[in-house]
Amino acid sequence: METVYRLTAALLALTALCQAQPVKFHDCGSKAEQIIVDVTPCATLPCVLHKGQNYSVNVTFTSTTSSQTSEAVVHGILAGLPIPFHIPNSDGCKSGIQCPIRKMQKYNYINSFPIKDAYPSVELEVKWELKDDDKNDIFCWVIPVKISS
């Protein structure tokens, strides 16, 4: 019976992964090439993010720079003002990327973030950057979101 549960869980995870659709994003200064951004679940823009839920981000990219480290920096942009958004793991080298990052190599950056019940219901943009050793953007993208109850 345990095998059936594990198989069912694996199939559900695979189904969710297969339903992931790349989102259209605004590039805000990426050095990387061939960038694909998936936010799961997010079927349409603006992404409707429900309070109390967790969301995952998968960014596939080809690096055009080398770096020993990488750090994610995330902001909510509200009325043109950047508001820092804490993510549980900002270390890109612990988010699917095996560091050091090498020039012209393909990577999958994977992270997740919670939408807390305390967040206001509001429409804004999310700006997600992955910084190199020199604090320059490896990638930078922006998408519109709507936080909802």
C-alpha positions in Angstrom: 0.0 0.0 0.0 2.9 2.4 0.8 4.2 1.9 -2.8 0.8 3.0 -4.2 0.9 6.2 -2.1 4.5 6.9 -3.2 3.6 6.3 -6.8 0.5 8.5 -6.5 2.5 11.3 -4.9 5.2 11.1 -7.7 2.5 11.2 -10.4 0.9 14.3 -8.8 4.3 16.0 -8.6 5.1 15.2 -12.2 1.6 16.5 -13.3 2.2 19.8 -11.5 5.6 20.1 -13.1 4.3 19.4 -16.5 1.6 22.1 -16.1 4.2 24.8 -15.4 4.1 27.4 -18.1 6.8 30.0 -18.6 5.6 33.4 -17.7 6.2 36.5 -19.8 8.5 38.8 -17.9 10.2 42.1 -18.3 14.0 41.8 -18.3 15.5 44.4 -16.1 19.2 44.1 -16.8 20.1 40.4 -17.1 23.6 39.4 -18.3 22.3 35.9 -18.8 20.9 34.5 -22.0 18.1 32.2 -22.9 16.1 33.0 -19.7 12.9 31.1 -19.0 10.9 32.0 -15.9 8.3 29.6 -14.4 6.3 30.6 -11.3 4.1 27.7 -10.1 1.2 28.0 -10.0 0.8 31.0 -12.3 -1.4 30.4 -15.3 -1.9 34.0 -16.4 -0.5 37.5 -15.7 -0.8 39.1 -13.3 0.0 36.0 -11.2 -2.6 35.8 -8.5 -0.8 34.9 -5.3 -3.1 33.7 -2.5 -2.3 34.4 1.1 -1.2 31.4 3.1 0.2 29.6 0.0 3.7 28.9 -1.1 4.9 29.4 -4.7 7.9 28.1 -6.5 10.2 29.9 -9.0 12.3 28.1 -11.6 14.6 30.2 -13.8 16.5 28.4 -16.5 19.3 30.5 -17.9 22.7 30.4 -19.6 25.3 32.4 -17.7 27.5 34.8 -19.6 29.6 35.5 -16.5 31.6 33.5 -14.0 31.0 33.8 -10.3 32.0 32.0 -7.1 28.8 32.9 -5.4 25.3 34.1 -6.2 22.6 35.8 -4.1 19.0 36.4 -4.8 17.5 39.8 -4.1 13.8 40.2 -4.3 11.7 43.4 -4.1 8.0 44.2 -4.4 7.6 47.3 -6.5 4.6 49.3 -5.2 3.8 52.8 -6.6 7.4 52.8 -8.1 9.0 52.1 -4.7 11.1 49.0 -4.2 10.2 47.2 -0.9 12.6 44.4 0.1 10.9 41.0 0.2 12.6 38.3 2.3 12.8 34.9 0.8 13.8 31.9 3.0 16.9 31.1 1.0 18.7 33.9 -0.8 21.9 31.8 -1.5 21.7 30.9 -5.2 24.4 28.2 -4.7 21.9 26.4 -2.4 19.0 26.9 -4.9 19.7 24.4 -7.6 22.9 26.1 -8.8 26.1 24.3 -8.3 28.7 27.0 -7.7 31.1 28.3 -9.0 29.0 29.6 -11.9 30.8 29.1 -15.2 30.5 31.2 -18.3 28.3 29.8 -21.1 26.9 27.0 -18.9 23.1 26.4 -18.4 21.6 26.5 -14.9 18.3 26.0 -13.2 17.7 28.3 -10.3 14.9 27.0 -8.0 13.4 28.7 -5.0 10.2 29.1 -3.2 8.4 31.9 -1.3 5.5 32.2 1.0 2.6 34.6 0.7 1.9 35.4 4.4 -1.6 36.1 5.6 -0.3 39.4 7.0 0.4 40.7 3.5 -2.1 43.3 2.2 -4.3 42.5 -0.8 -2.6 44.6 -3.4 -1.4 44.6 -7.0 2.3 45.2 -7.5 5.3 44.0 -9.5 7.9 41.5 -8.2 11.5 42.1 -9.2 13.8 39.1 -8.8 17.5 39.4 -9.2 20.4 36.9 -8.9 23.6 38.8 -8.2 27.2 37.7 -8.9 30.4 38.2 -6.8 30.5 41.8 -7.8 26.8 42.4 -7.0 25.9 42.7 -10.7 22.8 41.0 -12.1 23.2 37.5 -13.5 19.5 37.7 -14.2 16.8 40.2 -13.4 13.2 39.9 -14.2 9.9 41.6 -13.3 6.4 40.3 -13.4 3.0 41.7 -12.3 1.3 40.0 -9.4 -1.9 40.4 -7.4 -1.9 39.3 -3.7 -5.4 37.9 -2.9 -7.1 36.4 0.1 
